Amino acid sequence: MTTMWDYMGPLLWPAFWMTIKLTVFSGVIALVWGMILAGMAVGPVPIMRSFANFYVNVVRNTPLTLIILFCWMGLFMMLGLTLAPQNDSFIKENNFRLAILGLSFYTAAFVCETLRSGINTVPVGQAEAARALGLPFFTVFGTIVLPQAIRAVVAPMGSVLIALTKNSTIASVIGVSEAALLMKSSVETYPDSIYTIFAIIAVGFVILTLPLGLLFTYLANRLAVKR
């Protein structure tokens, strides 16, 4: 008879590796899309500002579970959107990429708001001086405002990334085989070891998130803008 560890042991690293991949890919996409949204939110074009504010308000107030399910049921099941080639692992790969899509678009709203708070710390006179020299908005934003804003919000951005790591557990609702799904299947197979299983998964997430917190705290102190 197999033990709980015989069942979980070989699956533990692949499950957390899936969590890491979800976090990394979603984080990169969310950072890029969040920067674009932040630029639109503070830009001079009213329709872009309205779109960015509408997007942020709607997405931030929508449960992540609904967004993930919408990507799977709405985009894939109803509209036929596929993000993976048709092969033997199509369902697995497609669900993984749909989860990245949902996590990215959800997290981008928080990235946008974090960057916008950083933009507010940049003295207005710097942007005005650059515009007076004839520099276009996107040059001013990309070379003067955004670099300072990022340095001002390193620590909050780390919190967003840590939240994304934990939010990746929602991907289990569409069958992505990450840590939360392993915990669910392990509890169903070995209900008598529920506390041990919870402890193992919790320690795994602490191992993932604690170094991130320490790293971003160090970077925040290192890159802080001196006023």
C-alpha positions in Angstrom: 0.0 0.0 0.0 1.4 3.4 -1.0 1.8 6.1 1.6 0.9 9.8 1.2 4.5 10.7 0.6 4.8 8.0 -2.1 1.9 9.7 -3.8 2.9 13.3 -3.3 6.7 13.1 -3.5 7.2 12.5 -7.2 4.5 15.1 -8.1 5.6 17.8 -5.7 8.4 19.4 -7.8 6.4 19.3 -11.1 3.4 20.9 -9.4 5.5 23.8 -7.9 7.4 24.1 -11.2 4.1 24.7 -12.9 3.3 27.4 -10.3 6.7 29.0 -11.0 6.0 29.0 -14.8 2.6 30.5 -14.3 4.1 33.2 -12.1 6.9 34.1 -14.4 5.0 34.1 -17.7 2.0 35.9 -16.2 4.2 38.4 -14.4 6.1 39.4 -17.5 2.9 39.9 -19.6 1.2 41.7 -16.7 4.2 44.1 -16.3 4.2 45.0 -20.0 0.4 45.4 -20.2 0.3 47.2 -16.9 2.9 49.7 -18.1 0.8 50.3 -21.3 -2.3 50.8 -19.2 -0.5 53.2 -16.9 0.7 55.3 -19.8 -2.8 55.4 -21.2 -4.2 56.4 -17.7 -1.9 59.4 -17.4 -1.8 60.2 -21.1 -3.3 63.2 -22.9 -5.9 61.2 -25.0 -9.2 61.2 -23.2 -10.5 58.0 -24.8 -7.4 56.1 -23.7 -7.6 57.5 -20.1 -11.3 56.4 -20.0 -10.4 52.9 -21.3 -7.6 52.4 -18.8 -9.7 53.6 -15.9 -12.7 51.4 -17.0 -10.4 48.4 -17.4 -8.8 48.8 -14.0 -12.0 49.3 -12.2 -13.8 46.4 -13.8 -11.0 43.9 -13.6 -10.0 44.8 -10.0 -13.6 44.3 -8.8 -14.0 41.0 -10.7 -13.1 37.7 -8.9 -10.1 36.1 -10.5 -11.9 32.7 -10.5 -14.5 34.3 -12.9 -11.8 35.7 -15.1 -10.0 32.3 -15.4 -13.3 30.5 -16.1 -14.2 33.1 -18.7 -11.0 32.5 -20.5 -11.7 28.8 -20.5 -15.5 28.7 -21.0 -16.0 31.9 -22.9 -12.9 32.2 -25.1 -12.1 28.6 -25.6 -15.4 26.6 -25.2 -17.8 29.2 -26.8 -15.6 31.3 -29.1 -13.1 28.5 -30.1 -10.0 30.5 -29.2 -7.0 28.1 -29.0 -3.5 29.0 -27.8 -1.8 25.7 -28.4 -1.1 23.4 -31.4 -3.4 20.5 -31.9 -1.5 17.5 -30.6 -1.7 14.9 -27.8 -1.0 17.5 -25.1 -3.4 20.1 -26.6 -5.8 20.4 -23.6 -3.0 20.6 -21.1 -1.0 23.2 -23.0 -4.1 25.2 -24.0 -5.4 25.3 -20.4 -2.0 26.4 -19.2 -1.9 29.3 -21.7 -5.5 30.3 -20.9 -4.6 30.4 -17.2 -1.6 32.7 -18.1 -3.9 34.9 -20.1 -6.4 35.3 -17.2 -3.7 35.8 -14.6 -1.9 38.4 -16.8 -4.9 40.5 -17.5 -6.0 40.4 -13.9 -2.6 41.3 -12.4 -2.0 44.0 -15.0 -4.7 46.1 -13.4 -2.8 46.1 -10.1 0.5 46.8 -11.9 -1.2 49.8 -13.5 -2.4 51.2 -10.2 1.0 50.6 -8.6 2.8 52.4 -11.4 0.3 55.2 -11.3 1.0 55.8 -7.6 4.7 55.9 -8.5 4.1 58.3 -11.3 2.5 60.6 -8.8 5.8 60.8 -6.8 7.6 62.2 -9.8 7.8 66.1 -9.7 5.4 67.6 -12.3 8.0 70.1 -13.2 10.3 67.5 -14.8 7.6 66.4 -17.3 6.6 70.0 -18.0 10.2 71.0 -18.6 10.6 68.1 -21.1 7.4 69.0 -22.9 8.6 72.6 -23.1 11.6 71.3 -24.9 9.3 69.8 -27.5 9.6 66.2 -26.5 6.5 64.1 -27.3 4.5 62.5 -24.5 5.7 58.9 -25.0 9.3 60.0 -24.9 8.7 62.0 -21.7 6.8 59.1 -20.2 9.3 56.3 -21.2 12.6 58.1 -20.5 11.8 60.5 -17.7 8.7 59.6 -15.7 8.5 55.8 -15.9 12.0 55.0 -14.8 11.6 57.1 -11.6 8.1 55.7 -11.0 9.4 52.1 -11.2 12.1 52.9 -8.7 9.6 54.4 -6.3 7.3 51.4 -6.3 9.8 48.5 -6.3 8.4 47.2 -2.9 4.7 47.5 -3.8 5.5 45.8 -7.2 7.1 42.9 -5.2 3.8 42.6 -3.3 1.9 42.4 -6.6 4.3 39.6 -7.8 3.9 37.7 -4.5 0.1 38.0 -4.8 0.4 36.7 -8.3 2.3 33.6 -7.1 -0.5 32.8 -4.6 -3.2 33.7 -7.1 -1.8 31.1 -9.5 -3.6 28.5 -7.4 -6.8 29.6 -9.1 -5.5 28.0 -12.3 -6.5 24.6 -10.8 -10.2 25.4 -11.6 -9.5 24.6 -15.2 -7.3 21.6 -14.5 -3.8 23.1 -14.6 -1.7 20.7 -12.6 -0.1 23.2 -10.2 0.4 23.0 -6.4 -3.3 23.6 -5.5 -4.5 20.8 -7.7 -1.9 18.5 -6.2 -3.1 19.4 -2.7 -6.8 18.7 -3.7 -6.0 15.3 -5.2 -3.8 14.4 -2.3 -6.5 15.3 0.3 -9.0 13.3 -1.6 -6.7 10.3 -1.7 -5.4 10.5 1.8 -8.0 12.4 3.9 -6.4 11.3 7.2 -3.2 13.3 6.3 -5.0 16.5 5.5 -3.0 18.7 7.9 0.3 17.2 6.8 -0.6 17.9 3.1 -1.7 21.5 3.9 1.6 22.0 5.8 3.7 20.7 2.9 2.0 22.9 0.3 2.1 25.9 2.7 5.9 25.5 3.2 6.3 25.2 -0.5 4.7 28.6 -1.1 6.7 30.1 1.8 9.9 28.9 0.1 8.7 30.6 -3.2 7.5 33.9 -1.8 9.8 34.6 1.1 12.9 35.1 -1.1 10.9 37.3 -3.4 9.9 39.5 -0.4 13.5 39.8 0.7 14.8 40.5 -2.8 12.3 43.3 -3.4 12.9 44.8 0.0 16.6 44.9 -0.8 16.0 46.4 -4.3 13.6 49.0 -2.8 16.3 50.2 -0.4 19.0 50.0 -3.1 17.0 51.8 -5.8 15.1 54.3 -3.7 14.8 57.8 -5.2 16.5 60.3 -3.0 14.3 63.4 -2.5 
